[in-house]
């Protein structure tokens, strides 16, 4: 049976039961912050793609509902960006929430009906729609309002100016109607709308959504939480407005930023190791008792997490690939074989260009080494892992004859190390042993270059499958 990733499950009775990254403290603190304000407020949860933002905001939503009785909505902007108008997406989600939670004849439903009536007027009188209307649809407002306005006739421009005050008053009435609605839902706590994956939307849609939230939904008691990859979102802004200060522009719409960090990645790796039954699979291949194979593999993953900046999604993908590969190979007694697998699985997943550079010898040893080794300080805990990675770089895509030459060169360096430098001597000796596959469970029967060749064939095979993690 092939293991696969399952969506994160939240137990209503124990919200943090399946939380493997200890998010509880952060969520409790952020919740205290949100329920302490009744002002219009926006906050962003910033992290790279695949760093666990969606799980975080879903946990947070569940916690707010259970522990503080806060009314909230979650939706993925990316799934809703088929709509050309973000106002429709936001109102549509509020409409669904009201229909799911309140009876048809309730006062809240009638108040929302008033909101919808005003919403239609706001939508009809909105600037983008108006520009397209008076120009007969010839102009595309997506290309920028400035070019559209410059093409308007003098009469149409006068009409825009004359209607400005009316439109402004209409927007204010709409905001007041939203505020009345929220007070009827709960007059003591804010209403929270979680908007996820905004950075994955079409650039124009993402920007317009932020603008609508700021100018149309800036209502006391209404809080928006945006889950974003800030770097990606700023690129979207630049794609629309050119080389502007996108970070400063983004601050116009977000009152507070929270950077989501993952300090418990080691723990997460250990849990994935158990989840995908890596230990059992290794034992089935008769390598369970060779130099703490599980520890060596986890050490390799921990190191690569730092050096290649792996996200949680990357890690899950790596473990899925590794578990499938273990099911496809025959019984092996060579522990080093699996460390080689882990290295190339992770490298191919995270940096395909560097993977190809290594296989095709497109870069020199020193260049590859700089790209692959963790640069922020020397850590003795990873000393052997670093030496092993150096040996992989040296041995990859080498013939037996070429490897023999490399081994002789490294032995020569070993023999010329000063006796007083015991550390360098040990490291160089380990490097030679790794090349010959005579260290930590290596049999020595198959040299490292050949182990690498076997591993790459399996990695290339498994890469033909799609194991996308949700």
RAFEN-V406456 format. One record per residue. RES is the residue in one small letter. SS is DSSP state (hx for helix, st for strand, lp for the rest). D_CENTER is the distance of its C-alpha to the mean C-alpha in whole Angstrom. Layout:
res=RES ss=SS d_center=D_CENTER
res=RES ss=SS d_center=D_CENTER
//
This chain:
res=x ss=lp d_center=28
res=x ss=lp d_center=25
res=x ss=lp d_center=22
res=x ss=lp d_center=19
res=x ss=lp d_center=16
res=x ss=lp d_center=17
res=x ss=lp d_center=15
res=x ss=lp d_center=15
res=x ss=lp d_center=18
res=x ss=lp d_center=19
res=x ss=lp d_center=23
res=x ss=lp d_center=25
res=x ss=lp d_center=27
res=x ss=lp d_center=25
res=x ss=lp d_center=22
res=x ss=lp d_center=20
res=x ss=lp d_center=22
res=x ss=lp d_center=19
res=x ss=lp d_center=17
res=x ss=lp d_center=16
res=x ss=lp d_center=15
res=x ss=lp d_center=17
res=x ss=lp d_center=16
res=x ss=hx d_center=19
res=x ss=hx d_center=21
res=x ss=hx d_center=18
res=x ss=hx d_center=18
res=x ss=hx d_center=22
res=x ss=hx d_center=22
res=x ss=hx d_center=20
res=x ss=hx d_center=22
res=x ss=hx d_center=25
res=x ss=hx d_center=25
res=x ss=hx d_center=24
res=x ss=hx d_center=27
res=x ss=lp d_center=29
res=x ss=lp d_center=29
res=x ss=lp d_center=31
res=x ss=lp d_center=30
res=x ss=lp d_center=27
res=x ss=st d_center=24
res=x ss=st d_center=21
res=x ss=st d_center=18
res=x ss=st d_center=14
res=x ss=st d_center=11
res=x ss=st d_center=10
res=x ss=lp d_center=6
res=x ss=lp d_center=4
res=x ss=lp d_center=2
res=x ss=lp d_center=2
res=x ss=lp d_center=4
res=x ss=lp d_center=6
res=x ss=hx d_center=7
res=x ss=hx d_center=8
res=x ss=hx d_center=10
res=x ss=hx d_center=11
res=x ss=hx d_center=13
res=x ss=hx d_center=14
res=x ss=hx d_center=16
res=x ss=hx d_center=17
res=x ss=hx d_center=19
res=x ss=hx d_center=21
res=x ss=hx d_center=22
res=x ss=hx d_center=23
res=x ss=hx d_center=25
res=x ss=hx d_center=26
res=x ss=hx d_center=27
res=x ss=hx d_center=28
res=x ss=lp d_center=29
res=x ss=lp d_center=27
res=x ss=lp d_center=26
res=x ss=st d_center=23
res=x ss=st d_center=21
res=x ss=st d_center=18
res=x ss=st d_center=17
res=x ss=st d_center=14
res=x ss=hx d_center=15
res=x ss=hx d_center=14
res=x ss=hx d_center=16
res=x ss=hx d_center=19
res=x ss=lp d_center=19
res=x ss=lp d_center=22
res=x ss=lp d_center=24
res=x ss=lp d_center=25
res=x ss=lp d_center=26
res=x ss=hx d_center=23
res=x ss=hx d_center=26
res=x ss=hx d_center=27
res=x ss=hx d_center=23
res=x ss=hx d_center=23
res=x ss=hx d_center=27
res=x ss=hx d_center=26
res=x ss=hx d_center=24
res=x ss=hx d_center=27
res=x ss=hx d_center=29
res=x ss=hx d_center=28
res=x ss=hx d_center=27
res=x ss=hx d_center=31
res=x ss=hx d_center=32
res=x ss=hx d_center=30
res=x ss=hx d_center=32
res=x ss=lp d_center=35
res=x ss=lp d_center=38
res=x ss=lp d_center=39
res=x ss=lp d_center=42
res=x ss=lp d_center=41
res=x ss=hx d_center=41
res=x ss=hx d_center=37
res=x ss=hx d_center=37
res=x ss=hx d_center=40
res=x ss=hx d_center=38
res=x ss=hx d_center=35
res=x ss=hx d_center=38
res=x ss=hx d_center=39
res=x ss=hx d_center=35
res=x ss=hx d_center=35
res=x ss=hx d_center=38
res=x ss=hx d_center=37
res=x ss=hx d_center=34
res=x ss=hx d_center=36
res=x ss=hx d_center=38
res=x ss=hx d_center=35
res=x ss=hx d_center=34
res=x ss=hx d_center=37
res=x ss=hx d_center=38
res=x ss=lp d_center=35
res=x ss=hx d_center=35
res=x ss=hx d_center=33
res=x ss=hx d_center=35
res=x ss=hx d_center=38
res=x ss=hx d_center=38
res=x ss=hx d_center=37
res=x ss=hx d_center=40
res=x ss=hx d_center=43
res=x ss=lp d_center=42
res=x ss=lp d_center=42
res=x ss=lp d_center=39
res=x ss=lp d_center=39
res=x ss=lp d_center=37
res=x ss=lp d_center=33
res=x ss=hx d_center=32
res=x ss=hx d_center=28
res=x ss=hx d_center=30
res=x ss=lp d_center=30
res=x ss=hx d_center=33
res=x ss=hx d_center=35
res=x ss=hx d_center=36
res=x ss=hx d_center=37
res=x ss=hx d_center=39
res=x ss=hx d_center=41
res=x ss=lp d_center=42
res=x ss=lp d_center=43
res=x ss=lp d_center=47
res=x ss=hx d_center=49
res=x ss=hx d_center=49
res=x ss=hx d_center=46
res=x ss=hx d_center=45
res=x ss=hx d_center=47
res=x ss=hx d_center=46
res=x ss=hx d_center=43
res=x ss=hx d_center=44
res=x ss=hx d_center=47
res=x ss=hx d_center=44
res=x ss=hx d_center=41
res=x ss=hx d_center=43
res=x ss=hx d_center=43
res=x ss=hx d_center=39
res=x ss=hx d_center=39
res=x ss=hx d_center=41
res=x ss=hx d_center=39
res=x ss=hx d_center=36
res=x ss=hx d_center=37
res=x ss=hx d_center=39
res=x ss=hx d_center=35
res=x ss=hx d_center=34
res=x ss=hx d_center=37
res=x ss=hx d_center=36
res=x ss=hx d_center=33
res=x ss=hx d_center=34
res=x ss=hx d_center=37
res=x ss=hx d_center=35
res=x ss=hx d_center=32
res=x ss=hx d_center=35
res=x ss=hx d_center=37
res=x ss=hx d_center=34
res=x ss=lp d_center=34
res=x ss=lp d_center=35
res=x ss=lp d_center=34
res=x ss=lp d_center=31
res=x ss=lp d_center=28
res=x ss=st d_center=26
res=x ss=st d_center=22
res=x ss=st d_center=20
res=x ss=st d_center=16
res=x ss=st d_center=15
res=x ss=st d_center=11
res=x ss=lp d_center=9
res=x ss=hx d_center=12
res=x ss=hx d_center=10
res=x ss=hx d_center=11
res=x ss=lp d_center=14
res=x ss=lp d_center=17
res=x ss=hx d_center=18
res=x ss=hx d_center=21
res=x ss=hx d_center=20
res=x ss=hx d_center=17
res=x ss=hx d_center=20
res=x ss=hx d_center=23
res=x ss=hx d_center=21
res=x ss=hx d_center=20
res=x ss=hx d_center=24
res=x ss=hx d_center=25
res=x ss=hx d_center=24
res=x ss=hx d_center=25
res=x ss=hx d_center=29
res=x ss=lp d_center=29
res=x ss=lp d_center=27
res=x ss=lp d_center=28
res=x ss=lp d_center=30
res=x ss=lp d_center=31
res=x ss=lp d_center=29
res=x ss=st d_center=26
res=x ss=st d_center=23
res=x ss=st d_center=20
res=x ss=st d_center=16
res=x ss=st d_center=14
res=x ss=st d_center=10
res=x ss=st d_center=9
res=x ss=lp d_center=7
res=x ss=hx d_center=11
res=x ss=hx d_center=11
res=x ss=hx d_center=11
res=x ss=hx d_center=13
res=x ss=hx d_center=15
res=x ss=hx d_center=16
res=x ss=hx d_center=16
res=x ss=hx d_center=19
res=x ss=hx d_center=21
res=x ss=hx d_center=21
res=x ss=hx d_center=23
res=x ss=hx d_center=25
res=x ss=lp d_center=25
res=x ss=lp d_center=25
res=x ss=lp d_center=25
res=x ss=lp d_center=23
res=x ss=hx d_center=20
res=x ss=hx d_center=19
res=x ss=hx d_center=23
res=x ss=hx d_center=22
res=x ss=hx d_center=19
res=x ss=hx d_center=21
res=x ss=lp d_center=24
res=x ss=lp d_center=22
res=x ss=lp d_center=20
res=x ss=lp d_center=22
res=x ss=st d_center=20
res=x ss=st d_center=16
res=x ss=st d_center=15
res=x ss=st d_center=12
res=x ss=lp d_center=10
res=x ss=lp d_center=11
res=x ss=lp d_center=11
res=x ss=lp d_center=15
res=x ss=lp d_center=16
res=x ss=hx d_center=14
res=x ss=hx d_center=18
res=x ss=hx d_center=18
res=x ss=hx d_center=15
res=x ss=hx d_center=16
res=x ss=hx d_center=20
res=x ss=hx d_center=19
res=x ss=hx d_center=17
res=x ss=hx d_center=21
res=x ss=hx d_center=23
res=x ss=hx d_center=21
res=x ss=lp d_center=21
res=x ss=lp d_center=25
res=x ss=hx d_center=24
res=x ss=hx d_center=27
res=x ss=hx d_center=30
res=x ss=hx d_center=29
res=x ss=hx d_center=30
res=x ss=hx d_center=33
res=x ss=hx d_center=34
res=x ss=lp d_center=34
res=x ss=lp d_center=36
res=x ss=lp d_center=34
res=x ss=lp d_center=33
res=x ss=lp d_center=36
res=x ss=lp d_center=35
res=x ss=lp d_center=34
res=x ss=lp d_center=32
res=x ss=hx d_center=30
res=x ss=hx d_center=27
res=x ss=hx d_center=27
res=x ss=hx d_center=27
res=x ss=hx d_center=24
res=x ss=hx d_center=22
res=x ss=hx d_center=23
res=x ss=hx d_center=22
res=x ss=hx d_center=18
res=x ss=hx d_center=18
res=x ss=hx d_center=20
res=x ss=hx d_center=17
res=x ss=hx d_center=14
res=x ss=hx d_center=16
res=x ss=hx d_center=17
res=x ss=lp d_center=15
res=x ss=lp d_center=12
res=x ss=lp d_center=10
res=x ss=lp d_center=7
res=x ss=hx d_center=7
res=x ss=hx d_center=7
res=x ss=hx d_center=9
res=x ss=hx d_center=11
res=x ss=hx d_center=12
res=x ss=hx d_center=13
res=x ss=hx d_center=15
res=x ss=hx d_center=17
res=x ss=hx d_center=17
res=x ss=hx d_center=19
res=x ss=hx d_center=21
res=x ss=hx d_center=22
res=x ss=hx d_center=23
res=x ss=hx d_center=25
res=x ss=hx d_center=27
res=x ss=hx d_center=28
res=x ss=hx d_center=30
res=x ss=lp d_center=31
res=x ss=lp d_center=35
res=x ss=lp d_center=36
res=x ss=lp d_center=35
res=x ss=lp d_center=37
res=x ss=lp d_center=35
res=x ss=lp d_center=32
res=x ss=hx d_center=31
res=x ss=hx d_center=30
res=x ss=hx d_center=27
res=x ss=hx d_center=26
res=x ss=hx d_center=26
res=x ss=hx d_center=24
res=x ss=hx d_center=21
res=x ss=hx d_center=21
res=x ss=hx d_center=22
res=x ss=hx d_center=19
res=x ss=hx d_center=16
res=x ss=hx d_center=18
res=x ss=hx d_center=18
res=x ss=hx d_center=14
res=x ss=hx d_center=13
res=x ss=lp d_center=16
res=x ss=hx d_center=18
res=x ss=hx d_center=20
res=x ss=hx d_center=21
res=x ss=hx d_center=22
res=x ss=hx d_center=24
res=x ss=hx d_center=26
res=x ss=hx d_center=26
res=x ss=hx d_center=28
res=x ss=lp d_center=30
res=x ss=lp d_center=31
res=x ss=lp d_center=30
res=x ss=lp d_center=29
res=x ss=lp d_center=32
res=x ss=hx d_center=31
res=x ss=hx d_center=31
res=x ss=hx d_center=28
res=x ss=hx d_center=26
res=x ss=hx d_center=26
res=x ss=hx d_center=25
res=x ss=hx d_center=22
res=x ss=hx d_center=21
res=x ss=lp d_center=23
res=x ss=lp d_center=21
res=x ss=lp d_center=23
res=x ss=lp d_center=23
res=x ss=lp d_center=26
res=x ss=lp d_center=28
res=x ss=lp d_center=27
res=x ss=hx d_center=30
res=x ss=hx d_center=28
res=x ss=hx d_center=26
res=x ss=hx d_center=29
res=x ss=hx d_center=30
res=x ss=hx d_center=27
res=x ss=hx d_center=27
res=x ss=hx d_center=30
res=x ss=hx d_center=29
res=x ss=hx d_center=27
res=x ss=hx d_center=29
res=x ss=hx d_center=32
res=x ss=hx d_center=29
res=x ss=hx d_center=29
res=x ss=hx d_center=33
res=x ss=hx d_center=33
res=x ss=lp d_center=31
res=x ss=lp d_center=33
res=x ss=lp d_center=36
res=x ss=lp d_center=39
res=x ss=hx d_center=41
res=x ss=hx d_center=44
res=x ss=hx d_center=41
res=x ss=hx d_center=40
res=x ss=hx d_center=43
res=x ss=hx d_center=43
res=x ss=hx d_center=40
res=x ss=hx d_center=41
res=x ss=hx d_center=45
res=x ss=hx d_center=43
res=x ss=hx d_center=41
res=x ss=hx d_center=44
res=x ss=hx d_center=46
res=x ss=hx d_center=44
res=x ss=hx d_center=44
res=x ss=hx d_center=48
res=x ss=lp d_center=48
res=x ss=lp d_center=45
res=x ss=lp d_center=48
res=x ss=lp d_center=49
res=x ss=lp d_center=48
res=x ss=lp d_center=44
res=x ss=hx d_center=43
res=x ss=hx d_center=39
res=x ss=hx d_center=39
res=x ss=hx d_center=42
res=x ss=hx d_center=40
res=x ss=hx d_center=36
res=x ss=hx d_center=38
res=x ss=hx d_center=40
res=x ss=hx d_center=37
res=x ss=hx d_center=36
res=x ss=hx d_center=39
res=x ss=hx d_center=38
res=x ss=hx d_center=35
res=x ss=hx d_center=36
res=x ss=lp d_center=39
res=x ss=lp d_center=37
res=x ss=lp d_center=39
res=x ss=lp d_center=37
res=x ss=lp d_center=35
res=x ss=lp d_center=36
res=x ss=lp d_center=36
res=x ss=lp d_center=40
res=x ss=lp d_center=41
res=x ss=lp d_center=42
res=x ss=lp d_center=39
res=x ss=lp d_center=38
res=x ss=hx d_center=34
res=x ss=hx d_center=34
res=x ss=hx d_center=35
res=x ss=hx d_center=33
res=x ss=hx d_center=30
res=x ss=hx d_center=32
res=x ss=hx d_center=32
res=x ss=hx d_center=28
res=x ss=hx d_center=27
res=x ss=hx d_center=29
res=x ss=hx d_center=27
res=x ss=hx d_center=24
res=x ss=hx d_center=25
res=x ss=hx d_center=26
res=x ss=hx d_center=23
res=x ss=lp d_center=21
res=x ss=lp d_center=23
res=x ss=lp d_center=21
res=x ss=lp d_center=18
res=x ss=lp d_center=16
res=x ss=lp d_center=13
res=x ss=lp d_center=11
res=x ss=lp d_center=11
//
